[in-house]
Structures are given as structure tokens and as C-alpha cells.
Amino acid sequence: MPSPTHAAPRVAVLADSDTRWKWGALTARRLQPDARLDGYLLRGRATPTVRQLGEVGARADSLREIRGVDFLELMERGPEAADRTRYDVLVLACVGGAVQAMLHGLGHAWRAGGRRPVVVTGYVGVVYEKLADGLLLRHGADVVLANSRHDADRFRAVYRGVGAPDDSVVECALPFLGGAPYEAPHTPYTVVFAAQPSVPENREGRTYLLRRAVEHARRHPDREVLIKLRSRPGEHTTHIEELPYQKLAAKVPGGLPANCRLVYGNMGEVLDRTDLMVTVSSTAALESLHRGIPTAILTDLGVREALGNHHFLGSGCLASWDELDAGHRPEPDPDWLARQGVAPAVPAAPRPPQEGSPPGRGPGEYAHAFDAARDRVAELVAVDRLPPLTPYYTPRTAPGYLPGVLARYGLGPQGAPLAGYTDAPQETGGLRQFARDTVREAARGAYRHGVQRVAPAIRRWGQL
């Protein structure tokens, strides 16, 4: 239900990387299908490029890059100098620290009370690390989306564990699951290795995985092996990539075989031609499983929390390259899929639930995965005056932690902008904006060079 100040609903999404923009924009469409969507890209090291945005494919009615303090000012005075009630819903699709900063900043901006948007946040994919840290940084939003029954139970347990309200947690699913169900092998049979920017982190592990993918292509010349990469050199996504596979591939003895190549592009389009998905712990595995594509979670480097593949324990998908070389095709456990919110794209033959198995989303129910979240948001939008945002972290509960989190985004302990952050002139177009964009891109390039070249070298020197 739209607010009484305008006829058509409006939704704003603030995102800080390409994958979070994809999650935020598609979540907004699920929650308010008929709304106007205004996108804001939080300026930082992972601000997506035009190419990355095009690859993601999530569209908005308007899209602009913005600083955090300027976004807060906009939310205080409203778009186009109108009041803030022009937005019904605000989706914060950012890293936990940014979400916490925006929650405190919005609380300060809306301290006078009155109508305000419903604030929604959540996670882009598999939550396999920093569960408590990330969740408590997101506490305070009106709605915290959980991508499965499994996650919803864990989220509520964390909030209850610190004595914080847990009624903001709402179960849904990942908003980008979709595509045609897998039916039969393609010609040629196509194996896709979904690489990850930071899993594994070390050169040995990444070189090993690349080598095994190349060897699989050489063992099976009738197959096509695609190494799906998230970003091109110099680009950043949600995680920093210190050792890009492009550079490792350039050093493969003899080069990549003819039936093995690096690919980019929208993951859904790549899955359209995939017969076997292989990864360590990428969220792409959930997209693949939803479509019924055989999916392998690699155990070659161990099943470890640091790799995230422990999340797939019980899935039936754990396998090694040796097993895949020999022709193994993993078969996922239906109960595990249901608990993880990965309902098959088409109804499967009914399977009696095992005794003691927790309830989950059954086959064919993905279309209704957002019903509860949509209803909750509509209920909150209809409220004339929502209560103030009240994050668990405050200067009293976390006096040694919260100020540092807020300061990284130009905010003081009470959520007010720090002196000097709002004084900088804003880009208004023309030569000034061009010059600032040029300097900013140069700074990003220097930062990426430091991350990808200098930092690893320093670490190697320290090991001598």
C-alpha cells in the first residue's frame, strides 16, 4: 500500500558492490513489484563499473553514485527536495558496517519523527562466516530478510542471544533464483567452474583449482570447460581479489586447451548452457541447484569454515575433481534443498519427510517465497508513524566498537555527520565532475595495484 503522499509506490536501494546491487534491486522488485525503483551506489572501493552493472542486469528507473553522508542528507530532505515520505521502502544492500552506519545515520536524520520509509536489509547469498558480527551490524532495520528457514532460525537465535528483538527477521529466499529447469545434456557437454574472488585466498589453492579445471578439459576433449569469473582485472566485487585467475591462467604451461576458456557475463545466461556446475562455495551453486543442474562442491582443499564449503554438509553435493574426472554427477538431497530455501524450479516426485527433519520449503513453492516478506513490508508501509530505528549497537552497548564503524562512513557516535564530511562541494557536471572522476579512478587504480601486487609481495618478503 503506498503512502498517502503519492499515488505510486517508490523504493530506494543503496548498494556498495555489483552483487549487492543485484540482490538489492531484485529484492526491491519482489517486495514492491509495481514501484518506481531509484538506485544509489555507495562510493567506495567496490563501486561497480558500467560493465559490471550491465552484466548484473538488474535495472532501475534511476541510478547514481553517492557518498554515504550525501545519501543520508537526501533521505532527510527527500528526493528532489521533497519530503522523505516519497519513499515507501528503503533497501540497504551493503556490507554490515555500512548498514549499521546508515541505520544510525538515518536514525539521526529522522529524529524529528513523522512518516519514514520501511528499512529492509539482508544477505546476498550463503551466510557461512561472521554470523553474529554481520547480523548484529544489521540489527535495527525494520525487516532483516533470511534466505531460508535455516538462516531464519539462526538469525533469531543470535538476536535472542544478546537480548535484542528478533521480530524483524522474515524468511524468504534469494531473489535471483530462476531460469529454465535443466533437462538434458548440451552439445558439447559443458562444465562450469564458478571462481570466487577470495576463496581460496592463497596462490597455492587458486593455482591448484585452475590446474584441475584445465586437466579436466584435457581429460575430456569432447567437453567444454568454462572458468566463470566475477570481474575483469582492475574491477572489484563484494570481496577483494588479490590473485585474479586471469593472471594465473596466463602462466598455465602450454596455455589453456582449446576447450577451456575464461568467461564473464550474467550467471543465469552461463547456467543456460551448463551441464555440471563446479565451485568451492559460490552462491552460484544455489542458482544451479534451483534449476536442477548437477552441482559439485569441491572437497579438494578440505571441508573448512574458511572455504565456506562446510555450509553444504548434508547436501549430497560434496565431491572432488578426481571423482568428477571419473564421471561422478552429484545428486542433491531434497530435504537439504528445502531447508536452504532452494526449492526446485519444477515440482519433483513427492518424498516422505524423514523423521526428525526440520520443516522447509517444498518443491514448486519458490514462487511464493516472498509472500511473507511482501506482506510484512506492506503492513509496515501502511503504518502512519513507524517507531524510531533502534539498532542493538549503541554508544552504551558497544562503546569500543561502534564509533569506529560509524567513523569509516563519516559519522559521529550519535549518527550525525562528522565535521567536514558534508562541506565538500558535490559534483554538478562539467569539467569539475570529470576531473573528480578522473582522480577518483586513479586512486582506485592505485588501491587495486596495492592490493593485487604490493601487499602480496610484502607478505612474501615477511615469510623469507
C-alpha positions as CSV (number, residue, x, y, z in Angstrom):
1,M,0.0,0.0,0.0
2,P,1.5,3.4,-1.0
3,S,1.9,6.2,1.5
4,P,-0.8,8.9,1.3
5,T,1.7,11.5,-0.1
6,H,1.9,9.9,-3.6
7,A,-0.1,7.5,-5.7
8,A,2.6,5.2,-7.0
9,P,5.0,3.4,-4.5
10,R,8.6,4.3,-4.6
11,V,11.6,2.2,-3.4
12,A,15.2,3.3,-2.9
13,V,18.1,0.8,-2.9
14,L,21.5,1.7,-1.6
15,A,24.2,-0.8,-2.7
16,D,28.0,-0.9,-2.4
17,S,29.0,-3.6,-4.9
18,D,27.8,-5.3,-8.1
19,T,26.5,-8.4,-6.3
20,R,24.8,-6.4,-3.6
21,W,23.2,-4.2,-6.2
22,K,21.8,-7.3,-7.9
23,W,20.4,-8.6,-4.6
24,G,19.0,-5.2,-3.5
25,A,17.4,-4.3,-6.8
26,L,15.8,-7.7,-7.3
27,T,14.7,-7.9,-3.7
28,A,13.0,-4.5,-4.1
29,R,11.2,-5.8,-7.2
30,R,10.0,-8.8,-5.2
31,L,8.7,-6.7,-2.3
32,Q,7.1,-3.9,-4.4
33,P,6.7,-5.2,-8.0
34,D,4.9,-2.1,-9.3
35,A,7.1,0.5,-7.5
36,R,9.5,3.1,-9.1
37,L,13.0,2.0,-8.2
38,D,15.7,4.6,-7.5
39,G,19.2,3.1,-7.2
40,Y,22.1,4.6,-5.2
41,L,25.6,3.2,-5.4
42,L,27.7,3.9,-2.3
43,R,31.0,5.3,-3.3
44,G,33.9,3.1,-2.3
45,R,36.5,0.5,-3.4
46,A,33.8,-1.9,-4.8
47,T,31.6,0.6,-6.5
48,P,30.5,-1.3,-9.7
49,T,31.6,-0.2,-13.1
50,V,29.2,0.3,-16.0
51,R,30.3,-3.1,-17.4
52,Q,29.6,-4.8,-14.1
53,L,26.1,-3.2,-13.8
54,G,25.3,-4.3,-17.4
55,E,26.4,-7.9,-16.6
56,V,24.3,-8.0,-13.4
57,G,21.2,-7.0,-15.4
58,A,19.2,-5.5,-12.5
59,R,17.5,-2.4,-13.8
60,A,16.4,0.8,-12.1
61,D,14.4,3.8,-13.1
62,S,17.3,6.0,-11.9
63,L,20.8,5.2,-10.8
64,R,23.5,7.4,-9.4
65,E,26.8,7.1,-7.4
66,I,26.7,8.8,-4.0
67,R,28.6,9.3,-0.7
68,G,27.1,7.9,2.4
69,V,26.7,11.3,4.1
70,D,25.0,12.7,1.0
71,F,22.7,9.8,0.8
72,L,21.7,10.5,4.4
73,E,21.1,14.1,3.6
74,L,18.9,13.1,0.7
75,M,16.9,10.7,2.9
76,E,16.4,13.6,5.4
77,R,15.2,16.1,2.9
78,G,13.8,13.7,0.4
79,P,14.5,13.3,-3.4
80,E,14.1,16.4,-5.4
81,A,13.8,18.4,-2.2
82,A,10.5,16.7,-1.4
83,D,9.9,15.1,1.9
84,R,11.1,11.7,2.8
85,T,7.7,10.1,2.6
86,R,8.2,9.9,-1.2
87,Y,10.0,6.6,-0.5
88,D,7.9,3.8,0.9
89,V,10.7,1.3,1.2
90,L,14.5,1.6,1.6
91,V,16.6,-1.5,0.9
92,L,20.1,-1.4,2.4
93,A,22.2,-3.8,0.2
94,C,25.6,-3.2,1.8
95,V,28.3,-4.8,3.9
96,G,27.4,-5.0,7.6
97,G,29.4,-1.9,8.6
98,A,27.7,0.2,6.0
99,V,24.3,-1.0,7.0
100,Q,25.0,-0.2,10.7
101,A,26.3,3.3,9.7
102,M,23.2,4.0,7.6
103,L,20.9,2.8,10.4
104,H,22.4,5.2,12.8
105,G,22.6,8.0,10.3
106,L,19.0,7.5,9.3
107,G,18.0,7.5,12.9
108,H,19.7,10.9,13.3
109,A,18.2,12.2,10.1
110,W,14.7,11.1,11.1
111,R,15.0,12.2,14.7
112,A,12.1,14.6,14.3
113,G,9.7,11.8,13.8
114,G,6.9,11.7,11.2
115,R,6.5,9.2,8.3
116,R,9.5,7.4,7.1
117,P,10.3,4.5,4.7
118,V,10.3,0.9,5.8
119,V,14.0,-0.1,6.1
120,V,14.9,-3.6,4.8
121,T,18.3,-5.4,4.7
122,G,19.6,-8.9,4.4
123,Y,22.4,-11.0,2.8
124,V,23.5,-11.5,-0.8
125,G,24.0,-15.3,-0.5
126,V,25.3,-18.1,1.7
127,V,26.0,-16.9,5.2
128,Y,28.9,-19.1,6.3
129,E,31.1,-16.7,8.3
130,K,30.9,-13.8,10.8
131,L,27.3,-14.8,11.5
132,A,27.0,-12.9,14.8
133,D,29.1,-9.9,13.6
134,G,27.2,-9.4,10.4
135,L,23.8,-9.9,12.0
136,L,24.3,-7.5,14.8
137,L,25.5,-4.9,12.4
138,R,22.2,-5.3,10.5
139,H,20.0,-5.2,13.6
140,G,17.8,-2.1,13.8
141,A,16.3,-2.4,10.3
142,D,12.5,-2.9,10.2
143,V,13.0,-6.1,8.2
144,V,16.0,-8.4,8.1
145,L,15.5,-10.9,5.3
146,A,16.7,-14.5,5.7
147,N,17.2,-16.6,2.6
148,S,16.0,-19.8,4.1
149,R,14.3,-21.4,7.1
150,H,17.8,-22.5,8.2
151,D,19.0,-18.9,8.2
152,A,15.9,-17.5,9.8
153,D,16.3,-19.9,12.8
154,R,20.0,-18.9,13.1
155,F,19.3,-15.2,12.8
156,R,16.6,-15.2,15.5
157,A,18.9,-17.2,17.8
158,V,21.6,-14.6,17.5
159,Y,19.3,-11.7,18.3
160,R,17.7,-13.6,21.2
161,G,21.2,-14.5,22.5
162,V,22.0,-10.8,23.1
163,G,18.6,-9.9,24.3
164,A,17.6,-8.0,21.2
165,P,14.2,-8.2,19.5
166,D,14.1,-10.8,16.7
167,D,10.7,-10.0,15.2
168,S,12.4,-8.2,12.3
169,V,13.6,-11.5,10.8
170,V,11.5,-12.7,7.9
171,E,12.1,-15.8,5.9
172,C,12.2,-15.5,2.1
173,A,14.7,-16.8,-0.5
174,L,17.4,-15.4,-2.8
175,P,15.6,-13.1,-5.2
176,F,17.7,-14.1,-8.3
177,L,16.8,-17.9,-8.4
178,G,15.2,-18.6,-11.7
179,G,15.8,-19.7,-15.3
180,A,14.7,-22.7,-17.2
181,P,15.0,-26.1,-15.4
182,Y,17.8,-28.4,-16.6
183,E,16.5,-31.2,-18.9
184,A,19.3,-32.8,-20.9
185,P,23.0,-32.5,-21.7
186,H,24.1,-29.9,-24.1
187,T,26.4,-30.3,-27.1
188,P,29.1,-30.0,-26.2
189,Y,28.7,-31.2,-22.6
190,T,29.7,-28.1,-20.6
191,V,31.4,-27.9,-17.2
192,V,31.5,-24.5,-15.5
193,F,33.9,-23.8,-12.7
194,A,32.5,-20.8,-10.8
195,A,35.5,-19.0,-9.4
196,Q,35.4,-16.8,-6.3
197,P,37.4,-13.6,-5.6
198,S,38.6,-14.7,-2.1
199,V,38.0,-18.4,-1.8
200,P,40.6,-19.7,-1.6
201,E,42.8,-16.8,-0.7
202,N,46.3,-18.2,-1.3
203,R,48.1,-18.7,-4.5
204,E,48.6,-22.4,-4.0
205,G,44.9,-23.1,-3.6
206,R,43.9,-20.9,-6.6
207,T,46.6,-22.4,-8.8
208,Y,45.6,-25.9,-7.9
209,L,41.9,-25.3,-8.7
210,L,42.7,-23.7,-12.0
211,R,45.1,-26.6,-12.9
212,R,42.5,-29.2,-12.1
213,A,39.9,-27.4,-14.3
214,V,42.5,-27.3,-17.1
215,E,43.3,-31.0,-16.6
216,H,39.6,-31.9,-16.7
217,A,39.4,-30.2,-20.1
218,R,42.4,-32.2,-21.3
219,R,41.0,-35.5,-20.0
220,H,37.7,-34.8,-21.7
221,P,38.4,-33.2,-25.1
222,D,34.7,-33.7,-26.0
223,R,33.6,-31.4,-23.2
224,E,33.8,-27.6,-22.9
225,V,35.2,-26.3,-19.6
226,L,34.3,-22.7,-18.8
227,I,36.0,-20.8,-15.9
228,K,33.4,-18.3,-14.9
229,L,35.0,-15.1,-13.4
230,R,33.2,-12.4,-11.5
231,S,35.3,-9.4,-12.6
232,R,37.9,-8.3,-15.1
233,P,41.3,-7.1,-14.0
234,G,41.1,-3.8,-12.1
235,E,37.5,-4.3,-11.1
236,H,36.3,-5.2,-7.6
237,T,33.2,-7.0,-6.4
238,T,32.0,-7.8,-2.9
239,H,35.4,-9.3,-1.9
240,I,38.9,-8.2,-2.8
241,E,40.6,-10.4,-5.3
242,E,44.4,-10.3,-4.7
243,L,45.2,-13.1,-7.2
244,P,43.0,-12.9,-10.3
245,Y,42.6,-16.1,-12.2
246,Q,43.3,-14.2,-15.4
247,K,46.9,-13.8,-14.3
248,L,47.2,-17.4,-13.1
249,A,45.7,-18.6,-16.4
250,A,48.4,-16.7,-18.4
251,K,51.0,-18.8,-16.7
252,V,49.5,-22.2,-17.4
253,P,52.2,-24.3,-19.1
254,G,51.2,-24.6,-22.7
255,G,48.3,-22.3,-22.3
256,L,44.7,-23.2,-21.9
257,P,43.5,-26.0,-24.1
258,A,41.1,-25.1,-26.9
259,N,38.1,-26.5,-25.0
260,C,38.8,-24.4,-21.9
261,R,38.4,-20.7,-21.6
262,L,37.6,-17.8,-19.3
263,V,34.2,-16.3,-19.5
264,Y,32.3,-13.4,-17.9
265,G,28.7,-12.4,-18.2
266,N,25.4,-12.9,-16.3
267,M,25.5,-16.1,-14.3
268,G,21.9,-17.0,-15.4
269,E,23.0,-16.9,-19.0
270,V,26.0,-19.1,-18.3
271,L,23.8,-21.6,-16.5
272,D,21.6,-21.8,-19.6
273,R,24.4,-23.9,-21.2
274,T,25.7,-25.7,-18.1
275,D,25.7,-29.4,-17.6
276,L,27.9,-29.6,-14.4
277,M,28.5,-26.7,-12.0
278,V,31.7,-26.9,-10.0
279,T,32.6,-24.5,-7.2
280,V,34.1,-24.3,-3.7
281,S,31.2,-22.4,-2.1
282,S,29.8,-19.8,-4.5
283,T,26.2,-18.7,-4.3
284,A,26.1,-19.7,-7.9
285,A,25.7,-23.3,-6.6
286,L,22.3,-22.4,-5.2
287,E,21.2,-20.9,-8.5
288,S,22.4,-24.1,-10.2
289,L,20.7,-26.4,-7.7
290,H,17.4,-24.5,-8.1
291,R,17.5,-25.2,-11.8
292,G,18.3,-28.9,-11.3
293,I,21.8,-28.7,-12.8
294,P,24.2,-31.3,-11.4
295,T,26.3,-29.3,-8.9
296,A,29.6,-30.2,-7.2
297,I,31.0,-28.5,-4.1
298,L,34.8,-29.2,-4.2
299,T,36.4,-31.0,-1.3
300,D,40.0,-31.0,-2.7
301,L,41.2,-28.3,-0.3
302,G,39.3,-29.8,2.6
303,V,35.8,-29.1,4.0
304,R,36.6,-26.0,6.1
305,E,34.9,-23.0,7.5
306,A,37.5,-20.7,5.9
307,L,36.3,-22.0,2.5
308,G,32.6,-21.9,3.2
309,N,32.0,-25.4,1.7
310,H,31.1,-26.6,5.2
311,H,27.7,-24.9,4.5
312,F,27.0,-27.7,2.1
313,L,27.4,-30.5,4.6
314,G,24.5,-32.9,4.1
315,S,23.7,-31.5,0.6
316,G,24.9,-34.6,-1.3
317,C,27.0,-32.3,-3.5
318,L,30.4,-32.6,-1.9
319,A,32.9,-34.1,-4.4
320,S,36.5,-33.9,-5.6
321,W,38.0,-33.2,-9.0
322,D,39.1,-36.9,-9.1
323,E,35.5,-38.0,-8.7
324,L,34.4,-35.6,-11.4
325,D,37.1,-36.7,-13.7
326,A,35.8,-40.2,-13.4
327,G,32.3,-39.2,-14.4
328,H,30.6,-38.6,-11.0
329,R,27.4,-36.5,-11.0
330,P,26.3,-35.4,-7.5
331,E,22.7,-35.8,-6.6
332,P,21.4,-33.2,-4.1
333,D,19.4,-34.2,-1.0
334,P,15.8,-32.8,-1.3
335,D,15.5,-32.2,2.4
336,W,18.7,-30.2,2.5
337,L,17.4,-28.1,-0.5
338,A,14.2,-27.4,1.3
339,R,15.9,-26.3,4.5
340,Q,18.1,-24.0,2.5
341,G,15.3,-22.3,0.6
342,V,16.4,-23.8,-2.7
343,A,13.1,-25.2,-4.0
344,P,13.4,-27.0,-7.4
345,A,12.3,-24.9,-10.3
346,V,9.6,-27.5,-11.1
347,P,7.7,-29.9,-8.9
348,A,9.5,-33.2,-8.2
349,A,8.1,-36.5,-7.2
350,P,6.9,-36.3,-3.6
351,R,9.2,-37.7,-1.0
352,P,8.0,-38.6,2.5
353,P,9.8,-36.4,5.1
354,Q,12.3,-38.2,7.2
355,E,11.6,-38.4,11.0
356,G,13.2,-35.5,12.8
357,S,13.8,-33.5,9.6
358,P,13.0,-29.8,10.1
359,P,10.3,-28.1,8.0
360,G,11.4,-26.4,4.9
361,R,10.1,-25.0,1.6
362,G,8.8,-27.8,-0.6
363,P,9.1,-28.3,-4.4
364,G,7.5,-25.8,-6.5
365,E,7.0,-23.2,-3.8
366,Y,9.7,-20.7,-4.8
367,A,7.1,-18.6,-6.5
368,H,5.6,-17.9,-3.0
369,A,8.9,-17.5,-1.2
370,F,8.5,-13.7,-0.8
371,D,4.8,-13.7,0.2
372,A,5.6,-13.3,3.9
373,A,8.1,-10.6,3.3
374,R,5.9,-8.7,0.9
375,D,3.0,-8.9,3.4
376,R,5.2,-7.7,6.3
377,V,6.5,-4.7,4.3
378,A,3.0,-3.8,3.1
379,E,1.8,-3.9,6.7
380,L,4.6,-1.6,7.8
381,V,4.2,0.8,4.9
382,A,0.5,1.3,5.9
383,V,1.6,2.5,9.4
384,D,1.3,6.2,9.8
385,R,4.2,6.6,12.1
386,L,6.8,3.8,12.5
387,P,8.9,3.7,15.7
388,P,12.5,5.1,15.6
389,L,15.2,2.8,14.3
390,T,16.8,1.2,17.3
391,P,20.0,-0.8,16.5
392,Y,21.4,-3.2,19.1
393,Y,24.7,-1.4,18.9
394,T,24.7,1.9,20.7
395,P,27.4,4.1,22.3
396,R,26.4,2.3,25.5
397,T,26.3,-1.4,24.4
398,A,29.4,-1.1,22.1
399,P,31.4,2.0,23.1
400,G,34.7,0.5,21.9
401,Y,33.4,-0.8,18.5
402,L,30.5,1.4,17.2
403,P,32.3,4.7,17.0
404,G,35.0,3.2,14.7
405,V,32.3,1.6,12.4
406,L,30.5,4.9,12.1
407,A,33.6,7.0,11.6
408,R,34.5,4.9,8.5
409,Y,31.4,6.4,6.9
410,G,31.9,9.9,8.1
411,L,29.5,9.7,11.1
412,G,29.9,10.5,14.8
413,P,28.9,8.2,17.7
414,Q,25.3,9.6,17.6
415,G,24.9,9.2,13.8
416,A,25.5,12.8,12.9
417,P,27.9,13.6,10.1
418,L,31.4,14.4,11.3
419,A,32.6,18.0,10.7
420,G,34.0,18.5,7.2
421,Y,32.2,15.5,5.6
422,T,29.2,17.4,4.4
423,D,31.2,20.6,3.4
424,A,32.8,19.1,0.3
425,P,31.3,20.5,-2.9
426,Q,29.2,18.0,-4.8
427,E,29.7,17.1,-8.5
428,T,27.3,19.1,-10.6
429,G,28.6,18.0,-14.0
430,G,31.0,19.5,-16.5
431,L,34.8,19.8,-16.0
432,R,34.8,19.6,-12.2
433,Q,32.9,16.3,-12.2
434,F,35.2,15.0,-15.0
435,A,38.3,16.0,-13.0
436,R,37.0,14.4,-9.8
437,D,36.0,11.2,-11.6
438,T,39.5,11.0,-13.2
439,V,41.2,11.5,-9.8
440,R,38.9,9.0,-8.2
441,E,39.5,6.4,-10.8
442,A,43.3,6.9,-10.5
443,A,43.0,6.5,-6.7
444,R,41.0,3.3,-7.2
445,G,43.7,2.0,-9.6
446,A,46.4,2.7,-7.1
447,Y,44.5,1.0,-4.4
448,R,43.9,-2.1,-6.5
449,H,47.6,-2.2,-7.5
450,G,48.5,-2.1,-3.8
451,V,46.0,-4.9,-3.1
452,Q,46.9,-7.1,-6.0
453,R,50.7,-6.5,-6.3
454,V,52.3,-4.7,-3.4
455,A,50.5,-6.4,-0.4
456,P,51.2,-10.0,-1.6
457,A,54.8,-9.1,-2.2
458,I,55.2,-7.7,1.3
459,R,53.7,-10.8,2.7
460,R,56.1,-13.0,0.8
461,W,59.1,-10.9,2.0
462,G,57.8,-11.4,5.6
463,Q,57.9,-15.1,5.1
464,L,61.6,-15.2,4.0
